[in-house]
Amino acid sequence: MNEDLFYLIYAVVEEIPKGKVATYGQIAKLIGKTKNSRLVGKALKMSAIYGDFPCHRVVNCAGKTAPNWIEQISLLKSEGVGFKCENQVDLKKYQWDCE
């Protein structure tokens, strides 16, 4: 496990504005590790050990929320993020434009 890489991921996650989401792959690309979206997921799963980060703003490439994290949906909705269906964010409207 590379803690420096984890902190780099958390630094990017902290930049995601309220009301927007980013994908695991988008974050991997931003840290220069394009093929490591699963590493991003692993880092986010362990984030509580390292601090308090807005990990709820990260979804998969289809806009779907984490499968067993019910609070993620309510946290996103409280920030004004819209959904296409129960657990799928409308990425066309709410994906963070960071490029």
C-alpha positions, 0 to 999 in steps of 0.5 A, a space after each residue: 500500500 502506498 500512502 503517498 498515492 492515497 493522499 494524492 487521491 484524497 487531495 483530488 477528492 477534496 477538490 470535487 465541488 459540492 453538487 458535483 461528482 467524479 468517477 473513479 477513473 476520472 480521479 485515476 487519470 488526474 493522479 496520472 494512474 489511468 488504469 488504476 481506478 480500482 486503487 482509487 476505490 480501495 483508497 476511498 474505502 480506507 479513507 476514514 483512517 486518514 481523515 475526513 474526505 467527501 468520498 460520497 462525491 465519487 461514483 462509477 463510470 456509469 454514475 452508480 453509487 457504491 452498492 452497500 453505502 445507503 447514505 451516499 445517495 442522501 448525501 449527494 441529494 442534500 448537495 443538489 445532485 440529481 439522479 437518473 434513477 434510484 442509485 445512478 447520478 446524471 453524469 451529463 449534468 453533475 460530473 465535475 468538469 476538471 479538465 
